[in-house]
């Protein structure tokens, strides 16, 4: 098993957008599928829960607290 950051696609993203690559807070998403078949046209079935969570985080937000300072970042 390989980590998605090892893939040529991520290396291309790093090369094309170095500002994005250098910012540790940027989020990169990768999808893995069990078995030799790819999801194909049924990819929406795999993505639906992820999209719901991302929409909730975008609309509502998430209260995050720093462990060391006990200070909220929201």
Helices and strands as residue ranges (DSSP letters): G 4-6, H 8-16, H 18-22, G 40-42, H 43-59
